[in-house]
């Protein structure tokens, strides 16, 4: 148990969420080993999950998103537009090929892996005008020998050399761009939250937002909706009107009680 606990403490330096995920995996692994007769005990028994501090994710403003886009080089700007206008995950945009782009119907097909090791699940996302313009221009200027919309040359430890292929890890770009324009740091994934919240404020049904984001469960989509929409504001206005008379009656009662107390004190004065 001590060895497992030491490992989880080390993983918690990444995040409590990561450590808890590792604990679930290890617990399931040892339980499987017990059923198969490979081990006798589960060393994770008695270990508790680490507390995870729940915070409202930072969503960049429209102005900050625009600043970052303008500061990017043309290729990176196209990449950011693709993420912003589809609300796609970074991996989905990285694996995007020209076969997934239908310029005639103005539809992009994004593929995501719902579960680790699972198959890729497609979803169709209608193009915005800006996305269509960017993809149309990029298609006309594409390298016909490359299948990917976004590709580059990167070092491969497996091939022990430089290879050409779809984009891989580009996380450092956002830090560089945010510092360059002097805005609070946000990552690619924040653009999904930004898009979802923007649609919610425009009263887009949550079912439509869910399908665009590619979520299996509505509860996952609700995590992305950080704004206070019109529905909530209208509900609070109804609440205010419904309780207004009661509040006024309470204030009037308190006022009458105070007046009576003053009269009583005057009568008791010699």
FIMARMAR-548390 format. One record per residue: x, z, y of N, C-alpha, C in turn. Coordinates in steps of 0.2 Angstrom, whole numbers. Atoms other than C-alpha are relative to their C-alpha. Layout:
N
ATOM   n_u   n_w   n_v  ca_u  ca_w  ca_v   c_u   c_w   c_v
ATOM     X     Z     Y     X     Z     Y     X     Z     Y
...
***
This chain:
270
ATOM   n_u   n_w   n_v  ca_u  ca_w  ca_v   c_u   c_w   c_v
ATOM     4     0    -6     0     0     0     4     0     6
ATOM    -4     0    -6    14     4    12     3    -7     2
ATOM    -2     6    -1    21   -13    10    -5    -5     3
ATOM     5     4    -3     5   -21    14    -2     2     7
ATOM     1    -3    -6     2   -10    28     5    -2     5
ATOM    -6     2    -5    19   -14    36    -1    -8     1
ATOM     1     7    -1    15   -33    34    -6    -1     5
ATOM     6     1    -5    -2   -31    43     2     2     7
ATOM    -2    -2    -7     6   -21    57     4    -6     3
ATOM    -4     5    -3    19   -35    59    -5    -6     2
ATOM     5     5    -2     4   -48    59    -4     2     6
ATOM     4    -2    -6    -5   -38    72     3    -1     6
ATOM    -3     2    -6     8   -42    84    -2    -7     3
ATOM     3     6    -2     1   -59    84    -7     1     3
ATOM     7    -2    -3   -17   -52    86    -3     4    -5
ATOM     4    -4     5   -28   -40    78    -5    -4    -4
ATOM     4     5     4   -39   -54    73     4    -3    -6
ATOM    -4     3     5   -25   -62    63     2     5    -5
ATOM    -1    -6     5   -21   -45    54    -6     1    -4
ATOM     6    -1     4   -39   -43    49    -1    -6    -4
ATOM     1     6     4   -40   -61    43     5     1    -6
ATOM    -5     0     6   -24   -58    32    -2     6    -5
ATOM     2    -6     4   -31   -41    26    -6    -3    -5
ATOM     5     2     4   -47   -50    20     3    -5    -6
ATOM    -3     5     5   -36   -64    11     3     4    -6
ATOM    -4    -4     5   -25   -51     2    -5     4    -4
ATOM     5    -4     4   -40   -40    -3    -4    -5    -5
ATOM     3     4     5   -49   -55   -11     5    -2    -5
ATOM    -6     3     5   -32   -61   -19     1     6    -5
ATOM    -1    -5     5   -30   -44   -27    -6     2    -5
ATOM     6    -1     3   -48   -42   -32     0    -6    -6
ATOM     0     5     5   -46   -59   -41     5     1    -6
ATOM    -5    -2     4   -30   -53   -49    -2     5    -5
ATOM     3    -5     4   -39   -38   -56    -5    -3    -5
ATOM     5     3     4   -53   -48   -63     3    -5    -6
ATOM    -4     4     5   -40   -60   -72     4     4    -4
ATOM    -4    -4     4   -31   -45   -79     7     0     2
ATOM    -7     1    -2   -15   -49   -69     3     6     3
ATOM    -3    -6    -3   -14   -33   -59    -6     6    -2
ATOM     4    -6     1   -22   -15   -61    -4     3     6
ATOM     3    -3    -7   -25   -10   -43     0    -5     5
ATOM     0     4    -6   -29   -17   -26     3     4     5
ATOM    -4    -4    -5   -16   -10   -14    -3     0     7
ATOM     3     0    -7   -27   -15     1    -6     5     0
ATOM     6    -5     0   -41    -2    -4     2     6     4
ATOM    -2    -6    -4   -41    12     9     3    -3     7
ATOM    -3     3    -7   -34     0    23    -6    -2     4
ATOM     6     2    -5   -46    -2    38     2    -6     4
ATOM    -1     6    -5   -48   -17    49     2     3     7
ATOM    -3    -2    -6   -39   -16    65    -6    -1     6
ATOM     5     1    -5   -50   -14    81     1    -6     4
ATOM    -1     6    -4   -53   -30    90    -3     0     7
ATOM     3    -1    -7   -56   -29   109    -3    -7     1
ATOM     4     6    -1   -70   -41   113     0    -1     8
ATOM    -1     2    -7   -67   -50   130    -4    -6     1
ATOM     3     6    -2   -77   -63   139     6    -5     1
ATOM    -5     5     0   -66   -79   137     0    -3     8
ATOM    -1     3    -7   -59   -86   154    -2    -7    -1
ATOM     2     7     0   -67  -102   158     2    -3     7
ATOM    -3     2    -6   -58  -112   171    -6    -3     5
ATOM     5     3    -5   -68  -118   187     1    -8     0
ATOM     0     7    -1   -72  -136   190     6    -3     4
ATOM    -6     2    -5   -59  -137   204     7     1    -4
ATOM    -7    -1     3   -45  -130   193     1    -5    -6
ATOM    -1     5     5   -49  -142   179     2    -7     3
ATOM    -2     6    -4   -48  -156   192     7     0     2
ATOM    -6    -1    -2   -32  -150   198     5    -2    -5
ATOM    -4     1     6   -24  -150   181     0    -7    -2
ATOM     0     7     2   -30  -167   177     4    -5     4
ATOM    -4     4    -5   -23  -174   193     7     0    -1
ATOM    -7    -2     0    -6  -166   190     3    -3    -7
ATOM    -3     3     7    -4  -174   172     2    -7     1
ATOM    -2     7     1     5  -190   168    -6    -4    -3
ATOM     5     5     2    -6  -205   164    -2     2    -8
ATOM     2    -1     7    -5  -202   145    -3     7    -2
ATOM     3    -7     0    -8  -183   146    -7     0     3
ATOM     6     0    -3   -22  -186   158    -6    -3    -5
ATOM     5     3     5   -31  -198   145    -2     5    -5
ATOM     1    -4     5   -29  -185   132    -4     6     2
ATOM     4    -5    -3   -36  -171   143    -7    -3     1
ATOM     7     3    -1   -51  -183   147    -3     0    -6
ATOM     3     0     7   -54  -185   129    -3     6    -2
ATOM     2    -6     3   -55  -167   125    -6     3     5
ATOM     5    -2    -5   -65  -163   141    -7    -3    -1
ATOM     7     4     1   -78  -177   139    -3     0    -6
ATOM     3     0     6   -81  -175   121    -1     8    -2
ATOM     0    -7     2   -78  -156   120     2     1    -7
ATOM    -3     0     6   -68  -159   105     5     5    -1
ATOM    -6    -4     2   -55  -148    96     6    -4     1
ATOM    -7     3    -1   -37  -152    99     1    -4    -7
ATOM    -2     3     6   -35  -157    80    -5    -6    -1
ATOM     5     5     1   -51  -168    81     3    -6     4
ATOM    -3     5    -5   -43  -178    96     6    -3    -3
ATOM    -7     3     2   -26  -179    88    -1    -5    -6
ATOM     1     4     6   -33  -187    72    -5    -6     2
ATOM     4     5    -2   -44  -199    82     3    -7    -1
ATOM    -2     6     1   -42  -217    77    -4    -5     3
ATOM     4     5    -3   -48  -233    84    -6    -2    -4
ATOM     6     1     5   -60  -235    69    -5     5     2
ATOM     4    -6    -2   -68  -219    76    -3    -1     7
ATOM     3     1    -7   -72  -227    93    -4    -6     0
ATOM     5     5     0   -87  -238    95    -1    -2     8
ATOM     1     2    -8   -86  -246   113    -6    -3     1
ATOM     6     4    -1  -101  -257   110    -6     5     0
ATOM     5    -5     0  -112  -242   106     1     6     4
ATOM    -3    -6    -4  -102  -230   117    -1     7    -4
ATOM     0    -6     4  -100  -217   103     7     1    -3
ATOM    -6    -3     3   -85  -207    97    -2     4    -6
ATOM     1    -4     6   -84  -200    79     6     4     0
ATOM    -5    -5     1   -75  -184    78     0     3    -7
ATOM    -1    -3     7   -69  -176    61     3     7     1
ATOM    -3    -7     0   -67  -158    59     0     3    -7
ATOM     0    -4     6   -62  -147    44    -4     6     1
ATOM     3    -6    -1   -75  -134    43     3     6    -3
ATOM    -3    -6     4   -66  -123    30     7    -3    -2
ATOM    -7     1     2   -47  -122    26     0    -4    -6
ATOM     0     3     6   -44  -135    13    -6    -4    -2
ATOM     6     3     1   -61  -142    14     0    -8     3
ATOM     0     7    -2   -66  -160    17    -2    -1     8
ATOM     2     1    -7   -68  -168    35    -7    -2     1
ATOM     7     1    -1   -85  -168    42    -1    -4     7
ATOM     1     4    -6   -90  -181    55    -6     2     4
ATOM     6    -1    -4  -101  -180    70     1    -5     6
ATOM     0     5    -5  -105  -193    83    -1     3     7
ATOM     1    -3    -7  -103  -189   102     0    -6     4
ATOM     1     6    -5  -110  -201   115     6     0     5
ATOM    -5     0    -6   -97  -207   128    -3     1     7
ATOM     1     0    -7   -98  -202   146     3    -6     3
ATOM    -3     5    -4   -94  -215   159     7     0     0
ATOM    -7    -1    -1   -77  -208   162     3    -1    -7
ATOM    -3     1     7   -73  -207   143     0    -7    -2
ATOM     0     7     1   -79  -225   141     5    -4     3
ATOM    -5     3    -4   -68  -231   155     7     1    -2
ATOM    -7    -2     2   -53  -222   149     2    -4    -7
ATOM    -1     3     6   -55  -228   131     0    -8     0
ATOM     0     7     0   -59  -246   135     7    -2     3
ATOM    -7     2    -3   -43  -247   146     5     1    -5
ATOM    -5    -1     5   -33  -239   132     0    -5    -6
ATOM     1     4     6   -40  -250   119     3    -7     2
ATOM    -3     7    -2   -35  -266   129     7     0     0
ATOM    -8    -1    -1   -17  -259   131     3     3    -6
ATOM    -2    -4     6   -16  -252   113     6    -4    -3
ATOM    -5     3     5    -1  -255   101    -4    -2    -6
ATOM     5     2     6   -11  -265    87     3     2    -6
ATOM    -3    -3     7     2  -258    74    -2     7    -1
ATOM     1    -7     0    -4  -240    78    -8     1    -1
ATOM     7    -1     1   -21  -234    71    -3     5     5
ATOM     2    -5    -3   -22  -219    82    -1    -1     8
ATOM     1     0    -7   -29  -217   100     6     3     4
ATOM    -5    -4    -3   -16  -204   104     6     1    -5
ATOM    -5     0     4     1  -206    96     7     1     4
ATOM    -6    -1    -3    19  -202    99     6     0    -5
ATOM    -6    -1     5    37  -200    92     2     7     0
ATOM    -1    -7     1    41  -183    86     5     1    -6
ATOM    -5    -2     6    54  -174    75    -4     3    -6
ATOM     3    -2     6    49  -171    57     5     3    -4
ATOM    -5    -3     4    58  -158    48     0    -2    -8
ATOM     1     3     6    51  -165    32     4    -6    -1
ATOM    -4     6     1    58  -182    35     7     0     3
ATOM    -7    -1    -3    73  -175    44     2    -5     5
ATOM    -2     5    -5    72  -187    58    -7    -1     4
ATOM     6     2    -4    60  -194    71    -5    -5    -3
ATOM     5     5     3    44  -202    66    -5    -1     5
ATOM     6     2    -4    29  -210    74    -6     1    -3
ATOM     6    -2     3    12  -204    72    -5     4     5
ATOM     5    -3    -5    -3  -195    79     3     6     3
ATOM    -2    -6    -3    -1  -181    91     0     6    -4
ATOM     0    -7     4     4  -164    84    -1     5     5
ATOM     1    -6    -4     6  -148    93     2    -2     8
ATOM    -1     1    -7     5  -150   112    -2     6     5
ATOM     2    -6    -3     1  -132   117     4     1     7
ATOM    -4    -1    -6    15  -131   130    -2    -3     6
ATOM     2     4    -6     8  -144   141    -4     3     5
ATOM     5    -3    -5    -6  -134   148     4     6     4
ATOM    -4    -5    -4     6  -119   153     4    -4     6
ATOM    -4     4    -5    17  -132   162    -5    -2     6
ATOM     5     3    -5     2  -140   171    -3     5     4
ATOM     3    -5    -4    -6  -124   176     4     3     5
ATOM    -5    -3    -5    10  -117   184     1    -5     5
ATOM    -2     5    -5    13  -133   193    -5    -1     5
ATOM     5     0    -5    -4  -133   202    -2     7     2
ATOM     2    -7    -3    -5  -114   204    -6     3    -2
ATOM     6    -3     2   -20  -110   194     1     4    -6
ATOM     0    -5     5   -24   -97   181     1    -4    -7
ATOM    -1     3     7   -18  -102   163    -6    -1    -4
ATOM     5     1     6   -30  -110   151     2    -5    -5
ATOM    -3     4     5   -28  -119   135    -5    -6    -1
ATOM     5     6     2   -36  -135   128    -7     2    -2
ATOM     6    -2     3   -49  -125   119    -5     2     6
ATOM     5    -2    -6   -56  -118   136    -4    -6     2
ATOM     4     6    -2   -62  -136   140    -6     0    -4
ATOM     6     0     4   -74  -134   126    -5     5     3
ATOM     4    -5    -3   -81  -118   133    -2    -2     7
ATOM     2     3    -6   -81  -126   150    -6    -5     0
ATOM     5     5     1   -91  -140   144    -7     3    -2
ATOM     6    -3     3  -103  -130   134    -4     4     6
ATOM     3    -4    -5  -106  -118   149    -3    -4     6
ATOM     3     5    -5  -109  -133   161    -6    -3    -2
ATOM     6     3     2  -122  -140   150    -6     5     0
ATOM     5    -6     0  -131  -123   148    -3     1     7
ATOM     3    -1    -7  -132  -122   167    -4    -5     2
ATOM     5     6    -1  -140  -139   167    -6     0    -4
ATOM     6     0     4  -153  -133   155     0    -4    -6
ATOM     0     4     6  -147  -143   140    -2     5    -5
ATOM     2    -5     6  -155  -136   124     6     2    -4
ATOM    -5    -3     4  -144  -125   114     1    -4    -6
ATOM    -1     4     6  -147  -136    99     4    -6     1
ATOM    -4     5    -2  -140  -151   108     8     2     1
ATOM    -6    -3    -1  -125  -141   113     4     1    -7
ATOM    -3    -2     7  -122  -135    95     2    -6    -3
ATOM    -2     6     4  -122  -153    88     6    -3     3
ATOM    -6     3    -3  -110  -159   101     6     4    -1
ATOM    -6    -4     2   -98  -145    98     2     0    -7
ATOM    -1     0     8  -100  -147    79     0     7    -3
ATOM     1    -7     3  -105  -129    75    -5     0    -5
ATOM     5    -1     5  -114  -125    59    -5     5     2
ATOM     5    -5    -2  -122  -110    66    -1     1     7
ATOM     2    -1    -7  -131  -107    82     4     6     3
ATOM    -3    -6    -3  -123   -90    84     7    -1     3
ATOM    -7     2    -3  -106   -98    86     0    -4     6
ATOM     1     3    -7  -112  -109   100    -2     5     5
ATOM     1    -5    -5  -119   -94   109     6     3     3
ATOM    -6    -3    -2  -102   -87   110     3    -5     6
ATOM    -3     5    -5   -97  -103   120    -4     0     7
ATOM     4     0    -6  -111  -100   133     1     6     4
ATOM    -3    -6    -4  -103   -89   146    -4     1     6
ATOM     3     0    -7  -114   -93   161    -7     4    -1
ATOM     7    -3     0  -130   -84   166    -5    -6     2
ATOM     4     6    -1  -143   -99   164    -6     2     4
ATOM     6     0    -4  -159  -102   174    -5     5    -4
ATOM     5    -3     4  -169   -95   159     1     8     1
ATOM    -2    -7    -1  -160   -78   161    -2     3     7
ATOM     2    -2    -6  -163   -77   179    -7     0     1
ATOM     7     0    -1  -181   -82   178    -3     6    -4
ATOM     2    -6     4  -183   -68   165     1     6     4
ATOM    -1    -6    -4  -176   -55   177    -4     0     6
ATOM     5     0    -6  -187   -61   191    -7     2    -2
ATOM     6    -2     2  -202   -59   180     0     7    -1
ATOM     0    -7     1  -196   -42   175    -1     4     7
ATOM     1    -3    -6  -194   -38   193    -7     1     3
ATOM     7     0    -3  -211   -43   198    -5     5    -4
ATOM     5    -4     4  -219   -34   183     1     7     1
ATOM    -2    -7    -1  -210   -18   187     0     2     8
ATOM    -1    -1    -7  -211   -19   206    -6     5     2
ATOM     5    -5    -2  -228   -10   208     1     7    -3
ATOM    -2    -7     3  -222     4   196     5     3     4
ATOM    -6    -3    -4  -206     6   206    -3     2     7
ATOM     3    -3    -7  -216     7   223    -4     6    -1
ATOM     4    -6     2  -228    19   215     5     6     0
ATOM    -5    -6     1  -213    30   210     3     2     6
ATOM    -3    -2    -6  -205    29   227    -5     4     5
ATOM     6    -4    -4  -222    34   235    -1     7    -2
ATOM     1    -6     3  -224    48   223     6     5     3
ATOM    -6    -4    -2  -206    55   227    -1     1     8
ATOM     1    -1    -7  -210    53   246    -5     5     1
ATOM     5    -5    -1  -226    63   245     2     6    -2
ATOM    -2    -6     2  -218    76   235     5     3     5
ATOM    -5    -3    -5  -204    78   248    -4     3     6
ATOM     4    -2    -6  -217    79   262    -3     7    -2
ATOM     4    -6     2  -227    92   252     5     6     0
ATOM    -5    -5     0  -211   102   250     2     3     7
ATOM    -2    -2    -7  -207   102   268    -6     4     3
ATOM     6    -4    -3  -225   108   273     0     7    -3
ATOM     0    -7     3  -223   122   260     5     4     3
ATOM    -6    -4    -3  -206   127   267    -2     3     7
ATOM     2    -2    -7  -214   127   285    -5     6     0
ATOM     5    -5     1  -229   138   279     4     7    -2
ATOM    -4    -6     3  -216   150   271     4     3     6
ATOM    -5    -3    -5  -206   152   287    -4     5     5
ATOM     3    -5    -3  -210   168   296    -2    -2     8
***
